[in-house]
Amino acid sequence: MTYENLLEDIGLTKGEVKVYLTLLKLGQTTTGKIIEGANISSGKVYQILDKLINKGLVSFILKEKTKYFTASDPSRILDYLGEREIKHREQKEKLKKVLPQLKTLQFKIEEKYEATIYKGLKGIETVAYNLLRSIKKKDIILAMGLISRKEKKFNIMWQKWHKERIKKKIYCKLIFSDRENEHYVILKKLPFTEVKVIGGFTPAAIDVVGNKTLIFTHEEPSCLLITSKEIATSFRQFFEQLWKIAKN
């Protein structure tokens, strides 16, 4: 079975498979090159891209009012598969075997200043788990502006994410905007985790690790991922100032 057939077998349409693999090979690109590379009609490309974005398999960024799309790392497909009701466990095992082949297709770019938008719960999951795969034990995750006044599914997702973080023994420092909630209580009890509070409402949560800054909103779920050492350093210094005045 080819990986094209396997991707269809786990629930992607033929068009979605073509577009995802094309993006994997091209890297960040516009719809014109996607249409040409995937050999699909211009009328279908946005519909297919929207479906892949909702599945957390594609993200995009705006440059001078033009959208540039990027395929998520192939490892994200395993997460997508794990979230679905699976009839045959061998699907996951087969996918693990072809992941190295998919990764060889992936366009590699030098890490530089870059900003990418991920939309919806699946998009937030994608960027969060991609981050978790890329960081090392020595890295410390700094998160501020955390609130619980959002849909419960987001808190559940983050609690699962923190469990995976702890398995990797990654340390995390969190600044909440409130403490009277179940989410705060759960995270405060976790190992490799330190929690403080600064009262007040914050419209977005911000995570900083390495040279990456993630800005989350949950009312219209999205995440802006910024790769920039300068910006990450600035937010890290801001976090440390807040940490000094925050309360346990």
C-alpha positions as CSV (number, residue, x, y, z in Angstrom):
1,M,0.0,0.0,0.0
2,T,1.4,3.4,-1.0
3,Y,1.3,6.3,1.5
4,E,-1.3,8.0,-0.8
5,N,-3.6,5.0,-0.4
6,L,-2.9,4.9,3.3
7,L,-3.8,8.5,3.8
8,E,-7.1,7.9,1.9
9,D,-7.6,4.8,4.1
10,I,-7.4,6.9,7.3
11,G,-10.0,9.4,6.1
12,L,-8.5,12.0,3.7
13,T,-10.1,12.5,0.3
14,K,-8.1,12.1,-2.9
15,G,-8.0,15.9,-3.3
16,E,-6.8,16.4,0.3
17,V,-4.0,13.8,-0.2
18,K,-2.9,15.5,-3.4
19,V,-2.9,19.0,-1.8
20,Y,-1.2,17.9,1.5
21,L,1.6,16.0,-0.4
22,T,2.1,18.9,-2.8
23,L,2.5,21.3,0.1
24,L,4.8,18.9,1.9
25,K,7.1,19.0,-1.2
26,L,6.8,22.7,-2.0
27,G,7.0,24.2,1.5
28,Q,5.3,27.5,2.1
29,T,3.5,28.5,-1.1
30,T,0.4,30.1,-2.7
31,T,-2.7,28.5,-4.2
32,G,-1.4,29.0,-7.8
33,K,1.5,26.6,-7.2
34,I,-0.7,24.2,-5.3
35,I,-3.2,24.0,-8.2
36,E,-0.3,23.3,-10.6
37,G,1.5,20.8,-8.3
38,A,-1.6,18.9,-7.2
39,N,-3.3,19.1,-10.6
40,I,-6.7,20.2,-9.2
41,S,-9.1,22.9,-10.3
42,S,-8.9,26.4,-8.9
43,G,-12.5,26.1,-7.8
44,K,-11.7,23.3,-5.4
45,V,-8.4,24.4,-3.9
46,Y,-9.8,26.7,-1.2
47,Q,-12.4,24.1,-0.1
48,I,-9.8,21.4,0.2
49,L,-7.4,23.8,2.0
50,D,-10.1,24.7,4.5
51,K,-10.8,21.1,5.3
52,L,-7.0,20.4,5.8
53,I,-6.8,23.5,8.1
54,N,-9.7,22.3,10.1
55,K,-8.0,18.9,10.5
56,G,-4.8,20.6,11.7
57,L,-2.8,19.4,8.7
58,V,-2.2,22.8,7.0
59,S,-1.6,26.3,8.3
60,F,-1.2,29.7,6.6
61,I,0.2,33.1,6.8
62,L,-0.7,36.4,5.2
63,K,2.0,38.3,3.3
64,E,0.9,41.6,1.6
65,K,-2.7,40.4,1.6
66,T,-1.8,37.0,0.0
67,K,-2.2,33.7,1.8
68,Y,0.8,31.3,1.9
69,F,0.0,27.8,3.0
70,T,2.2,25.2,4.7
71,A,1.8,21.5,5.4
72,S,2.1,20.4,9.0
73,D,4.8,17.9,9.9
74,P,3.8,14.4,8.9
75,S,4.0,13.4,12.6
76,R,0.8,15.4,13.0
77,I,-1.1,12.7,11.0
78,L,-0.6,10.3,13.9
79,D,-2.3,12.8,16.2
80,Y,-5.1,13.2,13.8
81,L,-5.5,9.4,13.5
82,G,-5.4,9.0,17.3
83,E,-8.3,11.5,17.6
84,R,-10.6,9.5,15.3
85,E,-12.5,6.3,16.0
86,I,-10.1,3.6,14.7
87,K,-11.5,0.3,13.5
88,H,-8.2,-1.3,12.6
89,R,-5.1,-0.6,14.8
90,E,-2.9,-1.8,11.9
91,Q,-3.7,1.6,10.2
92,K,-1.6,3.4,12.8
93,E,1.3,0.8,12.6
94,K,1.3,1.1,8.8
95,L,1.4,4.9,9.0
96,K,4.4,4.8,11.4
97,K,6.2,2.7,8.8
98,V,5.7,5.3,6.0
99,L,6.3,8.4,8.1
100,P,10.1,8.4,7.3
101,Q,9.2,8.4,3.6
102,L,6.8,11.3,4.0
103,K,9.5,13.2,6.0
104,T,11.9,12.8,3.1
105,L,9.3,14.7,0.9
106,Q,9.1,17.6,3.3
107,F,10.6,20.8,2.1
108,K,13.2,22.0,4.6
109,I,13.7,25.7,5.2
110,E,16.3,27.5,7.2
111,E,15.0,28.7,10.6
112,K,14.6,32.5,10.4
113,Y,12.0,35.1,11.2
114,E,8.6,33.7,10.3
115,A,5.0,34.0,11.3
116,T,2.4,31.4,10.8
117,I,-1.3,31.2,11.6
118,Y,-3.1,28.1,12.8
119,K,-6.9,28.1,13.0
120,G,-9.4,26.2,15.2
121,L,-8.9,23.6,17.9
122,K,-7.1,21.3,15.5
123,G,-4.8,24.0,14.5
124,I,-3.9,24.9,18.1
125,E,-3.3,21.2,18.8
126,T,-1.0,21.0,15.8
127,V,1.2,23.9,16.8
128,A,1.2,22.8,20.5
129,Y,2.3,19.2,19.7
130,N,4.8,20.3,17.0
131,L,6.4,22.5,19.7
132,L,6.5,19.7,22.1
133,R,8.3,17.5,19.6
134,S,10.9,20.1,18.9
135,I,11.9,21.2,22.4
136,K,14.6,19.6,24.5
137,K,14.7,18.8,28.2
138,K,16.9,21.9,29.0
139,D,14.2,24.2,27.5
140,I,11.7,25.9,29.8
141,I,8.3,26.8,28.5
142,L,7.0,30.2,29.7
143,A,3.2,30.8,29.5
144,M,1.3,33.9,30.6
145,G,-2.2,35.3,30.3
146,L,-3.8,31.9,31.0
147,I,-7.5,32.0,31.7
148,S,-10.2,29.4,32.2
149,R,-13.1,31.3,30.7
150,K,-13.0,29.4,27.5
151,E,-14.7,26.3,26.1
152,K,-14.0,23.2,28.3
153,K,-12.6,21.3,25.3
154,F,-9.6,23.7,25.2
155,N,-8.8,23.1,28.9
156,I,-9.1,19.3,28.3
157,M,-6.7,19.5,25.3
158,W,-4.1,21.5,27.3
159,Q,-4.3,19.1,30.3
160,K,-3.5,16.2,27.9
161,W,-0.7,18.3,26.4
162,H,0.8,19.0,29.8
163,K,0.8,15.2,30.6
164,E,2.8,14.6,27.4
165,R,5.1,17.5,28.4
166,I,5.7,15.9,31.8
167,K,6.6,12.6,30.2
168,K,9.4,14.4,28.4
169,K,10.4,16.1,31.7
170,I,10.0,19.5,30.2
171,Y,9.7,22.3,32.9
172,C,7.0,24.9,32.6
173,K,6.3,28.2,34.3
174,L,2.7,29.5,34.1
175,I,1.1,32.8,35.0
176,F,-2.7,32.6,35.3
177,S,-5.1,35.5,35.3
178,D,-7.4,33.8,37.8
179,R,-7.2,31.0,40.3
180,E,-10.8,30.1,41.1
181,N,-11.2,27.3,38.6
182,E,-10.6,23.6,38.1
183,H,-8.0,24.1,35.3
184,Y,-5.8,26.2,37.5
185,V,-6.1,23.6,40.4
186,I,-5.2,20.7,38.1
187,L,-2.1,22.4,36.5
188,K,-0.8,23.7,39.9
189,K,-0.5,20.1,41.1
190,L,1.6,18.8,38.2
191,P,5.3,18.0,38.4
192,F,7.8,20.0,36.4
193,T,5.3,22.9,36.7
194,E,5.4,26.2,38.6
195,V,2.2,28.3,38.7
196,K,1.6,32.0,39.8
197,V,-1.3,34.4,39.4
198,I,-1.8,38.0,38.3
199,G,-5.4,39.0,38.5
200,G,-7.2,40.6,35.6
201,F,-8.6,39.7,32.2
202,T,-6.2,38.9,29.2
203,P,-7.5,38.5,25.7
204,A,-4.8,36.1,24.6
205,A,-2.3,33.6,26.1
206,I,1.3,33.8,25.2
207,D,3.9,30.9,25.3
208,V,7.6,31.4,24.8
209,V,10.2,28.7,24.3
210,G,13.6,28.9,22.5
211,N,13.2,31.3,19.6
212,K,9.4,30.7,19.3
213,T,6.5,32.8,20.5
214,L,3.0,31.5,20.4
215,I,0.0,33.9,20.8
216,F,-3.3,32.1,21.4
217,T,-6.9,33.3,21.2
218,H,-9.8,31.0,22.1
219,E,-13.0,33.1,21.3
220,E,-12.2,32.7,17.6
221,P,-9.7,29.9,18.1
222,S,-6.3,30.5,16.5
223,C,-2.6,30.7,17.2
224,L,0.0,33.0,15.7
225,L,3.5,31.3,15.8
226,I,6.4,33.7,15.5
227,T,9.9,32.3,15.0
228,S,12.3,35.1,15.9
229,K,15.0,35.1,18.6
230,E,14.6,38.9,19.1
231,I,10.9,38.7,19.7
232,A,11.1,35.6,21.9
233,T,13.8,37.3,24.0
234,S,11.6,40.4,24.4
235,F,8.6,38.4,25.5
236,R,10.8,36.3,27.8
237,Q,12.1,39.4,29.6
238,F,8.5,40.6,29.9
239,F,7.5,37.3,31.4
240,E,10.3,37.5,34.0
241,Q,9.1,40.9,35.1
242,L,5.6,39.7,35.6
243,W,6.9,36.6,37.4
244,K,8.5,38.8,40.0
245,I,5.2,40.5,41.0
246,A,2.9,37.5,40.5
247,K,1.6,35.7,43.5
248,N,1.8,32.0,44.4
